[in-house]
Structure formats: structure tokens, C-alpha cells
């Protein structure tokens, strides 16, 4: 974390990471996060990088579940 806070939410709870902190989410662990006035560095696998790029380029949110499936991921909410 460079500035601000990231709030990570998991099935069994949540964690806040503030400036100077780090977070590692293992492969296969369902999670989401929210940036609160944050600047952060994220390191992704090539598959997740492609997933995020595909989601960001698709304006029709109804297509998002299919995009997750195409990238071997699952949208839980």
C-alpha cells in the first residue's frame, strides 16, 4: 500500500491494509476489495491481468459472468 486503505473481504471476515502494509491472497481464495482514497501496487498473474482487461473493456455488465468463465474465474456476488 502506497497511500490510503484497502479493505479486503473474505468469506470468514475482512482485513484492512493501510499505507506501508502488504497483502497476499492465495490462488483460489474468494475475495473482493475496496480502495479508500488509495494508491497501491498490485501484482497479478497473466490470467488475472487478462480477466481484468476484458472486464474493463466490456460495457455490457450482463456479459461479465461469461467473461469470468472464459478466464477460469467465478463471480460470486
N, CA, C and O atoms as CSV, one atom per row, in Angstrom:
chain,resi,resn,atom,element,x,y,z
A,1,UNK,N,N,0.837,-1.169,0.000
A,1,UNK,CA,C,0.000,0.000,0.000
A,1,UNK,C,C,0.883,1.232,0.000
A,1,UNK,O,O,1.801,1.373,0.808
A,2,UNK,N,N,0.571,2.126,-0.941
A,2,UNK,CA,C,1.332,3.366,-1.008
A,2,UNK,C,C,0.661,4.470,-0.193
A,2,UNK,O,O,1.314,5.192,0.561
A,3,UNK,N,N,-0.659,4.583,-0.362
A,3,UNK,CA,C,-1.433,5.592,0.377
A,3,UNK,C,C,-2.833,5.048,0.609
A,3,UNK,O,O,-3.305,4.195,-0.142
A,4,UNK,N,N,-3.495,5.540,1.647
A,4,UNK,CA,C,-4.886,5.188,1.898
A,4,UNK,C,C,-5.056,3.809,2.490
A,4,UNK,O,O,-4.191,3.309,3.208
A,5,UNK,N,N,-6.202,3.195,2.173
A,5,UNK,CA,C,-6.565,1.899,2.755
A,5,UNK,C,C,-7.224,1.013,1.707
A,5,UNK,O,O,-7.990,1.488,0.868
A,6,UNK,N,N,-6.921,-0.271,1.762
A,6,UNK,CA,C,-7.662,-1.291,1.010
A,6,UNK,C,C,-8.387,-2.151,2.024
A,6,UNK,O,O,-7.799,-2.606,3.005
A,7,UNK,N,N,-9.678,-2.370,1.779
A,7,UNK,CA,C,-10.475,-3.261,2.626
A,7,UNK,C,C,-10.714,-4.546,1.850
A,7,UNK,O,O,-11.381,-4.540,0.816
A,8,UNK,N,N,-10.174,-5.632,2.347
A,8,UNK,CA,C,-10.353,-6.949,1.731
A,8,UNK,C,C,-11.456,-7.677,2.475
A,8,UNK,O,O,-11.505,-7.660,3.705
A,9,UNK,N,N,-12.339,-8.317,1.722
A,9,UNK,CA,C,-13.415,-9.095,2.334
A,9,UNK,C,C,-13.304,-10.535,1.849
A,9,UNK,O,O,-13.164,-10.797,0.655
A,10,UNK,N,N,-13.371,-11.455,2.796
A,10,UNK,CA,C,-13.316,-12.895,2.549
A,10,UNK,C,C,-14.572,-13.527,3.137
A,10,UNK,O,O,-15.331,-12.855,3.835
A,11,UNK,N,N,-14.799,-14.795,2.866
A,11,UNK,CA,C,-15.980,-15.489,3.391
A,11,UNK,C,C,-16.005,-15.477,4.919
A,11,UNK,O,O,-17.076,-15.429,5.524
A,12,UNK,N,N,-14.829,-15.520,5.538
A,12,UNK,CA,C,-14.779,-15.616,7.001
A,12,UNK,C,C,-14.381,-14.318,7.704
A,12,UNK,O,O,-14.060,-14.335,8.892
A,13,UNK,N,N,-14.398,-13.195,6.986
A,13,UNK,CA,C,-14.081,-11.929,7.642
A,13,UNK,C,C,-13.484,-10.913,6.702
A,13,UNK,O,O,-13.535,-11.065,5.482
A,14,UNK,N,N,-12.914,-9.869,7.286
A,14,UNK,CA,C,-12.316,-8.815,6.478
A,14,UNK,C,C,-11.028,-8.318,7.127
A,14,UNK,O,O,-10.794,-8.510,8.320
A,15,UNK,N,N,-10.201,-7.672,6.304
A,15,UNK,CA,C,-8.924,-7.127,6.747
A,15,UNK,C,C,-8.749,-5.772,6.074
A,15,UNK,O,O,-9.053,-5.613,4.892
A,16,UNK,N,N,-8.259,-4.800,6.831
A,16,UNK,CA,C,-7.898,-3.513,6.252
A,16,UNK,C,C,-6.376,-3.422,6.201
A,16,UNK,O,O,-5.686,-3.768,7.160
A,17,UNK,N,N,-5.869,-2.951,5.067
A,17,UNK,CA,C,-4.438,-2.763,4.885
A,17,UNK,C,C,-4.208,-1.287,4.602
A,17,UNK,O,O,-4.809,-0.724,3.687
A,18,UNK,N,N,-3.346,-0.667,5.380
A,18,UNK,CA,C,-3.091,0.760,5.212
A,18,UNK,C,C,-1.688,0.987,4.653
A,18,UNK,O,O,-0.930,0.042,4.437
A,19,UNK,N,N,-1.357,2.265,4.422
A,19,UNK,CA,C,-0.073,2.645,3.827
A,19,UNK,C,C,1.086,1.944,4.521
A,19,UNK,O,O,1.167,1.910,5.749
A,20,UNK,N,N,1.976,1.390,3.716
A,20,UNK,CA,C,3.132,0.669,4.232
A,20,UNK,C,C,2.887,-0.821,4.399
A,20,UNK,O,O,3.838,-1.586,4.560
A,21,UNK,N,N,1.611,-1.253,4.362
A,21,UNK,CA,C,1.277,-2.660,4.541
A,21,UNK,C,C,1.272,-3.422,3.227
A,21,UNK,O,O,1.326,-2.834,2.147
A,22,UNK,N,N,1.209,-4.732,3.340
A,22,UNK,CA,C,1.108,-5.607,2.174
A,22,UNK,C,C,0.005,-6.635,2.412
A,22,UNK,O,O,-0.416,-6.869,3.545
A,23,UNK,N,N,-0.448,-7.236,1.327
A,23,UNK,CA,C,-1.491,-8.269,1.402
A,23,UNK,C,C,-1.202,-9.312,0.340
A,23,UNK,O,O,-0.893,-8.973,-0.802
A,24,UNK,N,N,-1.302,-10.574,0.709
A,24,UNK,CA,C,-1.160,-11.673,-0.241
A,24,UNK,C,C,-2.431,-12.501,-0.174
A,24,UNK,O,O,-2.829,-12.962,0.896
A,25,UNK,N,N,-3.069,-12.688,-1.333
A,25,UNK,CA,C,-4.265,-13.529,-1.408
A,25,UNK,C,C,-3.895,-14.760,-2.231
A,25,UNK,O,O,-3.631,-14.632,-3.427
A,26,UNK,N,N,-3.868,-15.936,-1.634
A,26,UNK,CA,C,-3.501,-17.144,-2.362
A,26,UNK,C,C,-4.489,-17.472,-3.488
A,26,UNK,O,O,-5.663,-17.106,-3.431
A,27,UNK,N,N,-3.999,-18.151,-4.483
A,27,UNK,CA,C,-4.839,-18.582,-5.600
A,27,UNK,C,C,-6.011,-19.400,-5.074
A,27,UNK,O,O,-5.846,-20.245,-4.194
A,28,UNK,N,N,-7.185,-19.144,-5.619
A,28,UNK,CA,C,-8.369,-19.906,-5.275
A,28,UNK,C,C,-9.143,-19.388,-4.077
A,28,UNK,O,O,-10.201,-19.926,-3.754
A,29,UNK,N,N,-8.640,-18.353,-3.409
A,29,UNK,CA,C,-9.340,-17.793,-2.251
A,29,UNK,C,C,-10.291,-16.697,-2.732
A,29,UNK,O,O,-9.857,-15.677,-3.266
A,30,UNK,N,N,-11.586,-16.919,-2.536
A,30,UNK,CA,C,-12.587,-15.939,-2.954
A,30,UNK,C,C,-12.443,-14.671,-2.112
A,30,UNK,O,O,-12.336,-14.728,-0.887
A,31,UNK,N,N,-12.442,-13.532,-2.797
A,31,UNK,CA,C,-12.285,-12.265,-2.087
A,31,UNK,C,C,-12.760,-11.113,-2.965
A,31,UNK,O,O,-12.987,-11.264,-4.166
A,32,UNK,N,N,-12.898,-9.983,-2.335
A,32,UNK,CA,C,-13.124,-8.725,-3.026
A,32,UNK,C,C,-12.392,-7.664,-2.229
A,32,UNK,O,O,-12.020,-7.887,-1.077
A,33,UNK,N,N,-12.186,-6.504,-2.846
A,33,UNK,CA,C,-11.566,-5.427,-2.082
A,33,UNK,C,C,-12.109,-4.086,-2.524
A,33,UNK,O,O,-12.621,-3.930,-3.632
A,34,UNK,N,N,-11.984,-3.126,-1.633
A,34,UNK,CA,C,-12.440,-1.762,-1.876
A,34,UNK,C,C,-11.289,-0.826,-1.556
A,34,UNK,O,O,-10.677,-0.923,-0.492
A,35,UNK,N,N,-10.994,0.084,-2.483
A,35,UNK,CA,C,-9.947,1.080,-2.267
A,35,UNK,C,C,-10.571,2.331,-1.663
A,35,UNK,O,O,-11.548,2.864,-2.189
A,36,UNK,N,N,-9.999,2.798,-0.553
A,36,UNK,CA,C,-10.480,4.002,0.129
A,36,UNK,C,C,-9.379,5.054,0.035
A,36,UNK,O,O,-8.384,4.997,0.757
A,37,UNK,N,N,-9.576,6.021,-0.872
A,37,UNK,CA,C,-8.554,7.054,-1.095
A,37,UNK,C,C,-7.169,6.429,-1.191
A,37,UNK,O,O,-6.238,6.853,-0.505
A,38,UNK,N,N,-7.039,5.422,-2.045
A,38,UNK,CA,C,-5.833,4.606,-2.046
A,38,UNK,C,C,-5.051,4.699,-3.350
A,38,UNK,O,O,-5.598,4.883,-4.437
A,39,UNK,N,N,-3.761,4.562,-3.181
A,39,UNK,CA,C,-2.844,4.282,-4.284
A,39,UNK,C,C,-2.117,3.018,-3.867
A,39,UNK,O,O,-1.602,2.921,-2.753
A,40,UNK,N,N,-2.081,2.043,-4.778
A,40,UNK,CA,C,-1.490,0.762,-4.411
A,40,UNK,C,C,-0.867,0.099,-5.616
A,40,UNK,O,O,-1.191,0.431,-6.757
A,41,UNK,N,N,0.006,-0.816,-5.369
A,41,UNK,CA,C,0.659,-1.621,-6.391
A,41,UNK,C,C,0.074,-3.019,-6.299
A,41,UNK,O,O,0.021,-3.609,-5.219
A,42,UNK,N,N,-0.367,-3.549,-7.436
A,42,UNK,CA,C,-0.931,-4.901,-7.442
A,42,UNK,C,C,-0.153,-5.751,-8.444
A,42,UNK,O,O,0.148,-5.305,-9.551
A,43,UNK,N,N,0.160,-6.951,-8.049
A,43,UNK,CA,C,0.876,-7.891,-8.916
A,43,UNK,C,C,-0.086,-9.021,-9.231
A,43,UNK,O,O,-0.612,-9.681,-8.336
A,44,UNK,N,N,-0.308,-9.233,-10.539
A,44,UNK,CA,C,-1.288,-10.217,-10.998
A,44,UNK,C,C,-0.634,-11.288,-11.847
A,44,UNK,O,O,0.405,-11.059,-12.465
A,45,UNK,N,N,-1.250,-12.453,-11.871
A,45,UNK,CA,C,-0.852,-13.474,-12.835
A,45,UNK,C,C,-1.334,-13.028,-14.216
A,45,UNK,O,O,-2.242,-12.201,-14.304
A,46,UNK,N,N,-0.755,-13.549,-15.286
A,46,UNK,CA,C,-1.221,-13.184,-16.631
A,46,UNK,C,C,-2.722,-13.457,-16.828
A,46,UNK,O,O,-3.404,-12.676,-17.491
A,47,UNK,N,N,-3.235,-14.542,-16.265
A,47,UNK,CA,C,-4.658,-14.869,-16.416
A,47,UNK,C,C,-5.537,-13.805,-15.774
A,47,UNK,O,O,-6.522,-13.370,-16.370
A,48,UNK,N,N,-5.185,-13.382,-14.562
A,48,UNK,CA,C,-5.992,-12.360,-13.888
A,48,UNK,C,C,-5.858,-11.003,-14.558
A,48,UNK,O,O,-6.819,-10.234,-14.598
A,49,UNK,N,N,-4.676,-10.701,-15.084
A,49,UNK,CA,C,-4.498,-9.462,-15.832
A,49,UNK,C,C,-5.418,-9.446,-17.048
A,49,UNK,O,O,-6.052,-8.429,-17.331
A,50,UNK,N,N,-5.499,-10.563,-17.770
A,50,UNK,CA,C,-6.379,-10.657,-18.938
A,50,UNK,C,C,-7.849,-10.545,-18.528
A,50,UNK,O,O,-8.638,-9.908,-19.226
A,51,UNK,N,N,-8.218,-11.154,-17.410
A,51,UNK,CA,C,-9.595,-11.064,-16.911
A,51,UNK,C,C,-9.971,-9.619,-16.635
A,51,UNK,O,O,-11.023,-9.154,-17.076
A,52,UNK,N,N,-9.127,-8.911,-15.915
A,52,UNK,CA,C,-9.439,-7.522,-15.561
A,52,UNK,C,C,-9.530,-6.654,-16.809
A,52,UNK,O,O,-10.425,-5.816,-16.909
A,53,UNK,N,N,-8.623,-6.840,-17.758
A,53,UNK,CA,C,-8.677,-6.068,-19.003
A,53,UNK,C,C,-9.973,-6.354,-19.759
A,53,UNK,O,O,-10.598,-5.432,-20.285
A,54,UNK,N,N,-10.381,-7.616,-19.818
A,54,UNK,CA,C,-11.627,-7.975,-20.503
A,54,UNK,C,C,-12.834,-7.362,-19.806
A,54,UNK,O,O,-13.738,-6.854,-20.469
A,55,UNK,N,N,-12.860,-7.402,-18.492
A,55,UNK,CA,C,-13.979,-6.808,-17.751
A,55,UNK,C,C,-14.038,-5.301,-17.954
A,55,UNK,O,O,-15.122,-4.740,-18.118
A,56,UNK,N,N,-12.898,-4.651,-17.944
A,56,UNK,CA,C,-12.869,-3.195,-18.106
A,56,UNK,C,C,-13.260,-2.761,-19.512
A,56,UNK,O,O,-13.774,-1.657,-19.695
A,57,UNK,N,N,-13.027,-3.610,-20.507
A,57,UNK,CA,C,-13.359,-3.229,-21.885
A,57,UNK,C,C,-14.800,-3.580,-22.269
A,57,UNK,O,O,-15.276,-3.140,-23.316
A,58,UNK,N,N,-15.495,-4.354,-21.452
A,58,UNK,CA,C,-16.877,-4.762,-21.739
A,58,UNK,C,C,-17.852,-3.831,-21.033
A,58,UNK,O,O,-17.917,-3.812,-19.804
A,59,UNK,N,N,-18.607,-3.061,-21.804
A,59,UNK,CA,C,-19.567,-2.117,-21.222
A,59,UNK,C,C,-20.857,-2.802,-20.768
A,59,UNK,O,O,-21.552,-2.305,-19.882
A,60,UNK,N,N,-21.171,-3.941,-21.380
A,60,UNK,CA,C,-22.399,-4.665,-21.036
A,60,UNK,C,C,-22.123,-5.567,-19.837
A,60,UNK,O,O,-21.542,-6.643,-19.983
A,61,UNK,N,N,-22.542,-5.125,-18.648
A,61,UNK,CA,C,-22.273,-5.880,-17.430
A,61,UNK,C,C,-22.949,-7.252,-17.437
A,61,UNK,O,O,-22.544,-8.140,-16.687
A,62,UNK,N,N,-23.949,-7.432,-18.252
A,62,UNK,CA,C,-24.597,-8.742,-18.359
A,62,UNK,C,C,-23.637,-9.789,-18.925
A,62,UNK,O,O,-23.857,-10.987,-18.751
A,63,UNK,N,N,-22.576,-9.344,-19.599
A,63,UNK,CA,C,-21.581,-10.264,-20.153
A,63,UNK,C,C,-20.499,-10.651,-19.138
A,63,UNK,O,O,-19.711,-11.561,-19.394
A,64,UNK,N,N,-20.456,-9.978,-18.010
A,64,UNK,CA,C,-19.386,-10.238,-17.051
A,64,UNK,C,C,-19.324,-11.688,-16.566
A,64,UNK,O,O,-18.225,-12.238,-16.488
A,65,UNK,N,N,-20.442,-12.332,-16.238
A,65,UNK,CA,C,-20.329,-13.739,-15.820
A,65,UNK,C,C,-19.660,-14.621,-16.876
A,65,UNK,O,O,-18.876,-15.508,-16.537
A,66,UNK,N,N,-19.963,-14.383,-18.144
A,66,UNK,CA,C,-19.333,-15.167,-19.212
A,66,UNK,C,C,-17.843,-14.869,-19.303
A,66,UNK,O,O,-17.044,-15.771,-19.554
A,67,UNK,N,N,-17.466,-13.617,-19.102
A,67,UNK,CA,C,-16.046,-13.246,-19.137
A,67,UNK,C,C,-15.296,-13.931,-18.000
A,67,UNK,O,O,-14.193,-14.438,-18.203
A,68,UNK,N,N,-15.886,-13.951,-16.804
A,68,UNK,CA,C,-15.255,-14.671,-15.698
A,68,UNK,C,C,-15.040,-16.135,-16.076
A,68,UNK,O,O,-13.961,-16.685,-15.852
A,69,UNK,N,N,-16.049,-16.754,-16.639
A,69,UNK,CA,C,-15.951,-18.159,-17.024
A,69,UNK,C,C,-14.852,-18.379,-18.066
A,69,UNK,O,O,-14.093,-19.344,-17.980
A,70,UNK,N,N,-14.773,-17.480,-19.047
A,70,UNK,CA,C,-13.750,-17.586,-20.095
A,70,UNK,C,C,-12.337,-17.505,-19.520
A,70,UNK,O,O,-11.393,-18.012,-20.125
A,71,UNK,N,N,-12.187,-16.877,-18.363
A,71,UNK,CA,C,-10.877,-16.711,-17.742
A,71,UNK,C,C,-10.712,-17.606,-16.499
A,71,UNK,O,O,-9.917,-17.306,-15.608
A,72,UNK,N,N,-11.466,-18.691,-16.460
A,72,UNK,CA,C,-11.363,-19.687,-15.393
A,72,UNK,C,C,-11.524,-19.078,-14.008
A,72,UNK,O,O,-10.820,-19.447,-13.068
A,73,UNK,N,N,-12.462,-18.139,-13.896
A,73,UNK,CA,C,-12.782,-17.493,-12.632
A,73,UNK,C,C,-14.283,-17.522,-12.438
A,73,UNK,O,O,-15.026,-17.865,-13.357
A,74,UNK,N,N,-14.732,-17.163,-11.248
A,74,UNK,CA,C,-16.157,-17.193,-10.936
A,74,UNK,C,C,-16.551,-15.933,-10.191
A,74,UNK,O,O,-15.895,-15.544,-9.225
A,75,UNK,N,N,-17.628,-15.294,-10.641
A,75,UNK,CA,C,-18.171,-14.137,-9.962
A,75,UNK,C,C,-19.131,-14.646,-8.903
A,75,UNK,O,O,-20.124,-15.294,-9.236
A,76,UNK,N,N,-18.859,-14.369,-7.638
A,76,UNK,CA,C,-19.666,-14.909,-6.549
A,76,UNK,C,C,-20.802,-14.006,-6.147
A,76,UNK,O,O,-21.797,-14.508,-5.625
A,77,UNK,N,N,-20.722,-12.702,-6.355
A,77,UNK,CA,C,-21.800,-11.783,-5.981
A,77,UNK,C,C,-22.300,-11.063,-7.199
A,77,UNK,O,O,-23.210,-10.241,-7.100
